[in-house]
Amino acid sequence: MKEPEINVGIVNALEISFTLNAKFLAKGETASGEQKVSFYEGGILWNGNVYQELAFTPLEKNASFSLRNVTIGVNFHWEQQETQTFLGTLRLVTDEGRITAINQIPAEDYLTSVISSEMSAASALEFLKAHAVISRSWLLAQIRKRKSAGRKNGFFPFVKTDAEYIRWYDREDHEIFDVCADDHCQRYQGITRASNPNVAEAVGATRGQVLMYGHDICDARFSKCCGGATEEFGYCWEDKTYPYLAAVRDTGKEEPLPDLTDEKEAERWIRSEPDSLCRTHDKRILSQILNNYDRQTNDFYRWKVRYTQEELASLIRRNTKCDYGNIVGLVPVERGKSGRISKLRIEGTKKTLVIGKELEIRRTLSESHLLSSAFVVDKGPQKEGTPEWFELTGAGWGHGVGLCQIGAAVMGGQGCSYNEILLHYYKGAEIRKLY
């Protein structure tokens, strides 16, 4: 297998401004400096001409381009815009009445950026190696999956009836490029944040290496903090089981996990702080994982959020476009192996509905995204038949499937090899070299 070229979706807008920081070739012309394209009559307007597609190909080694108004942290509380700089080819295509900017770049260069974008490049080398392998595995698995399946074969990312609305967010969102540049896929910010030599060493040392289970490349998911237990794939996305994405007790040892699908066990777990790899307050470790905007979030192993009745009812109404009236209860219907709620019944004075899966629950109960769906609910005193407030006590940050970044960083700091880190989180998988 040859090293693949990756198409990364960066920006989607009616007008895109960018700077070519060296000489590029486009439509037979040499171009450099400030540029602007606009959506016009179904095409892309550039330099007075309209094109269906534009590609700016670098004419010099290490030539870069800078895109303005790139949004990072889409729909999260740290959402912001910035100018980002990229190597490789800039492709511009039309998509549903807008222009999409796509960066075409070799896979290993993409991975070097992803690891620098996902976390501090000052992390332990073995942890960086582990992340290089899982990022590469996830990337190639997504490309294979997108080529073999998609909307055209009857795949639907939701189930909707009068009693429930279950939705998940995954591969079906991207059709004109391989991956996006934000948290929905993997954070990719080009060379905006300079790569540390350790990152280049980690990617180079693991070049072409992926996790495999049998003949399949592992869909190697990861999240910030599992909260002490990792989750199974099917509780967050499609109802599929991947043996290598089993629930794992995050201690680095072979320790049994309580049955967190049981409500009483889940409540006991979430209201306590069991010893786990990711239960750390070591600022040196956390600085390796959390970028500046991530550090706005402090308590993530165990956390609390409180809403007044008015705040919660308004939040749910805005996020679901449905009026539930006053909220009477938030009742877990189904929990995954990590205690994350995959189905939640919202009980209101006007409407009751079961929603899921975990990300839909997190989006519904927050202005951006609740840290996780592993939570228990306390209610305040009744006022005219409805609770005055609701308090959520939760565990972890993210979906919890696969590698726990903070737990893995702790393992790296303890001297574990990247093989040990990977095989702790992905049971039964093997590391193989594809190219």
HELIX and SHEET records of a PDB file:
HELIX    1   1 ALA A  107  GLU A  118  1                                  12    
HELIX    2   2 LEU A  125  SER A  148  1                                  24    
HELIX    3   3 ARG A  151  ASN A  153  5                                   3    
HELIX    4   4 ARG A  171  ASP A  173  5                                   3    
HELIX    5   5 PRO A  197  ALA A  205  1                                   9    
HELIX    6   6 PHE A  233  TYR A  235  5                                   3    
HELIX    7   7 PRO A  243  LEU A  245  5                                   3    
HELIX    8   8 GLU A  263  ILE A  270  1                                   8    
HELIX    9   9 LYS A  283  ILE A  289  1                                   7    
HELIX   10  10 ASP A  294  GLN A  296  5                                   3    
HELIX   11  11 GLN A  309  THR A  320  1                                  12    
HELIX   12  12 GLU A  358  THR A  364  1                                   7    
HELIX   13  13 GLN A  405  GLY A  413  1                                   9    
HELIX   14  14 TYR A  418  TYR A  425  1                                   8    
SHEET    1   A 9 ASN A  49  TYR A  51  0                                        
SHEET    2   A 9 GLY A  43  TRP A  46 -1                                        
SHEET    3   A 9 GLU A  29  TYR A  40 -1                                        
SHEET    4   A 9 GLU A  15  ALA A  26 -1                                        
SHEET    5   A 9 GLU A  53  PRO A  58 -1                                        
SHEET    6   A 9 THR A  89  ASP A  95 -1                                        
SHEET    7   A 9 ARG A  98  PRO A 106 -1                                        
SHEET    8   A 9 GLU A   5  ALA A  13 -1                                        
SHEET    9   A 9 VAL A 179  CYS A 180  1                                        
SHEET    1   B 6 ASN A  49  TYR A  51  0                                        
SHEET    2   B 6 GLY A  43  TRP A  46 -1                                        
SHEET    3   B 6 GLU A  29  TYR A  40 -1                                        
SHEET    4   B 6 GLU A  15  ALA A  26 -1                                        
SHEET    5   B 6 SER A  64  ILE A  72 -1                                        
SHEET    6   B 6 GLN A  80  LEU A  87 -1                                        
SHEET    1   C 5 PHE A 158  LYS A 160  0                                        
SHEET    2   C 5 GLU A 164  ARG A 167 -1                                        
SHEET    3   C 5 THR A 352  GLY A 356  1                                        
SHEET    4   C 5 ILE A 341  GLY A 348 -1                                        
SHEET    5   C 5 ILE A 327  ARG A 335 -1                                        
SHEET    1   D 3 ASP A 216  ILE A 217  0                                        
SHEET    2   D 3 GLN A 209  TYR A 213 -1                                        
SHEET    3   D 3 GLU A 430  LYS A 433 -1                                        
SHEET    1   E 2 PHE A 222  SER A 223  0                                        
SHEET    2   E 2 LEU A 403  CYS A 404  1                                        
SHEET    1   F 3 ARG A 302  THR A 308  0                                        
SHEET    2   F 3 TRP A 389  ALA A 395 -1                                        
SHEET    3   F 3 PHE A 375  LYS A 379 -1                                        
SHEET    1   G 2 GLN A 382  LYS A 383  0                                        
SHEET    2   G 2 THR A 386  PRO A 387 -1                                        
END                                                                             
